[in-house]
């Protein structure tokens, strides 16, 4: 009878080791999932921030060509803001920033309303071959994208406040 009791203890001890090993494996998997998920959420937040309507400076990818000229309104050129391969023009309470942007044909400009006013971008010069014509007015956070396929100077204004103007020079 004593031998049978020892065998039961031994078997129970082996089962306990199996359960303990299984528990350790589950905990390890849980930690790995937690780490991977945290890294994914961090990357996701960064991507969302990049798509936010607030324009911020970014650096251009390394190329051999110089960056196109941009005027901030003061006459001094600055580096254009590019996100997702699109040039950003921000509409603020003080107007369009930058006021003048020089780009190559085939490039897209995203007009982003970062103001408390309504924005509707439209061409003010009828002599250019393409016409900027935002179909509807947008409020804060709204956007309008336009791809410039033809060379020329595209003067535009906010149709809701025609004193706010800008220009895109397409080479």
C-alpha positions as CSV (number, residue, x, y, z in Angstrom):
1,X,0.0,0.0,0.0
2,X,2.9,2.3,0.7
3,X,4.3,1.8,-2.8
4,X,1.0,2.7,-4.3
5,X,0.9,6.0,-2.3
6,X,4.4,6.9,-3.5
7,X,3.5,6.3,-7.1
8,X,0.4,8.6,-6.8
9,X,2.6,11.3,-5.3
10,X,5.1,10.9,-8.2
11,X,2.3,11.0,-10.8
12,X,0.8,14.0,-9.2
13,X,4.2,15.7,-9.1
14,X,4.6,15.0,-12.9
15,X,1.2,16.5,-13.6
16,X,2.0,19.5,-11.6
17,X,5.2,20.0,-13.6
18,X,3.2,19.7,-16.8
19,X,0.7,22.3,-15.6
20,X,3.5,24.6,-14.4
21,X,5.3,24.3,-17.8
22,X,2.0,25.1,-19.6
23,X,1.4,28.1,-17.3
24,X,4.9,29.4,-17.9
25,X,4.4,29.0,-21.7
26,X,1.0,30.8,-21.6
27,X,2.5,33.7,-19.6
28,X,5.5,33.9,-22.0
29,X,3.1,34.0,-25.0
30,X,1.0,36.7,-23.2
31,X,4.1,38.9,-22.7
32,X,5.2,38.5,-26.3
33,X,1.7,39.5,-27.5
34,X,1.6,42.5,-25.2
35,X,5.0,43.7,-26.4
36,X,4.1,43.2,-30.1
37,X,0.8,45.0,-29.6
38,X,2.4,47.9,-27.8
39,X,4.9,48.4,-30.6
40,X,2.1,48.2,-33.2
41,X,0.0,50.7,-31.3
42,X,3.0,53.1,-31.0
43,X,3.6,52.8,-34.8
44,X,-0.1,53.3,-35.5
45,X,-0.3,56.4,-33.4
46,X,2.7,57.8,-35.2
47,X,1.0,57.1,-38.6
48,X,-2.2,58.8,-37.4
49,X,-0.2,61.8,-36.3
50,X,1.4,62.0,-39.8
51,X,-2.1,62.2,-41.3
52,X,-3.4,64.9,-38.9
53,X,-4.5,68.1,-40.6
54,X,-1.9,70.2,-38.7
55,X,0.9,70.9,-41.1
56,X,4.4,70.6,-39.6
57,X,7.8,70.6,-41.1
58,X,9.2,67.4,-42.4
59,X,12.5,66.8,-44.2
60,X,12.6,65.9,-47.9
61,X,13.9,62.5,-48.8
62,X,17.5,62.5,-49.9
63,X,17.7,63.3,-53.6
64,X,20.2,65.0,-55.8
65,X,17.8,67.7,-56.8
66,X,17.3,70.7,-54.6
67,X,13.9,71.2,-53.0
68,X,11.4,73.4,-54.8
69,X,11.2,77.0,-53.7
70,X,8.5,78.0,-51.2
71,X,7.7,81.5,-50.0
72,X,6.3,81.8,-46.6
73,X,4.9,85.3,-47.4
74,X,8.0,87.1,-46.1
75,X,9.8,86.6,-49.5
76,X,12.3,84.2,-47.9
77,X,12.2,80.7,-49.4
78,X,11.7,77.8,-46.9
79,X,11.5,74.0,-47.2
80,X,8.1,72.8,-48.4
81,X,6.1,70.6,-46.1
82,X,5.5,67.2,-47.7
83,X,3.4,64.3,-46.2
84,X,2.7,61.0,-47.9
85,X,4.3,62.4,-51.1
86,X,1.9,65.4,-51.2
87,X,2.8,69.1,-50.8
88,X,0.9,70.7,-47.9
89,X,-0.6,74.2,-48.0
90,X,-2.1,75.1,-44.7
91,X,-5.0,77.6,-44.5
92,X,-4.7,79.4,-41.2
93,X,-6.6,82.4,-39.6
94,X,-3.9,84.6,-41.2
95,X,-4.2,83.1,-44.7
96,X,-2.5,80.4,-46.8
97,X,0.9,79.1,-45.6
98,X,3.1,79.1,-47.7
99,X,1.6,81.8,-49.8
100,X,3.7,80.7,-52.8
101,X,4.7,77.1,-53.7
102,X,6.8,75.9,-56.6
103,X,6.4,72.3,-57.7
104,X,7.0,70.1,-60.7
105,X,4.2,68.9,-63.1
106,X,2.2,65.9,-61.9
107,X,2.6,66.8,-58.2
108,X,-0.3,67.0,-55.8
109,X,-1.0,69.8,-53.3
110,X,-3.2,69.2,-50.3
111,X,-4.9,72.3,-48.9
112,X,-5.6,71.8,-45.2
113,X,-8.0,74.0,-43.3
114,X,-6.2,74.7,-40.0
115,X,-8.3,77.9,-39.3
116,X,-11.5,78.6,-37.6
117,X,-12.9,79.9,-40.9
118,X,-14.5,78.1,-43.8
119,X,-12.2,77.2,-46.8
120,X,-13.1,76.8,-50.5
121,X,-10.1,77.0,-52.8
122,X,-10.7,78.4,-56.3
123,X,-8.5,79.8,-59.1
124,X,-8.5,83.6,-59.5
125,X,-6.7,83.6,-62.9
126,X,-8.7,82.2,-65.8
127,X,-5.7,82.3,-68.1
128,X,-4.2,79.0,-66.8
129,X,-5.2,75.7,-68.5
130,X,-6.3,73.9,-65.4
131,X,-8.7,75.3,-62.8
132,X,-8.6,74.8,-59.1
133,X,-12.2,74.4,-58.1
134,X,-12.9,72.9,-54.7
135,X,-16.4,71.5,-54.9
136,X,-17.6,72.4,-51.4
137,X,-16.6,74.5,-48.5
138,X,-14.9,72.7,-45.6
139,X,-14.4,73.7,-42.0
140,X,-11.5,73.2,-39.6
141,X,-9.6,69.9,-40.4
142,X,-11.2,69.7,-43.9
143,X,-8.9,69.2,-46.9
144,X,-8.9,69.6,-50.7
145,X,-6.3,67.9,-53.0
146,X,-5.4,68.9,-56.5
147,X,-2.9,67.4,-58.9
148,X,-1.2,69.9,-61.2
149,X,-0.6,68.3,-64.6
150,X,0.1,71.5,-66.6
151,X,2.8,74.1,-66.2
152,X,1.9,77.6,-65.2
153,X,1.2,79.9,-62.3
154,X,-2.0,79.1,-60.5
155,X,-3.3,82.0,-58.4
156,X,-6.0,81.1,-56.0
157,X,-8.1,82.5,-53.2
158,X,-10.4,81.2,-50.5
159,X,-13.8,81.8,-52.1
160,X,-15.2,82.4,-48.6
161,X,-12.6,85.1,-47.9
162,X,-11.1,86.4,-51.2
163,X,-8.5,88.5,-49.3
164,X,-6.8,85.2,-48.5
165,X,-4.8,84.3,-51.6
166,X,-1.8,82.2,-52.7
167,X,-0.1,80.8,-55.8
168,X,1.3,77.5,-57.0
169,X,4.0,77.7,-59.7
170,X,4.2,74.5,-61.7
171,X,7.4,73.9,-63.7
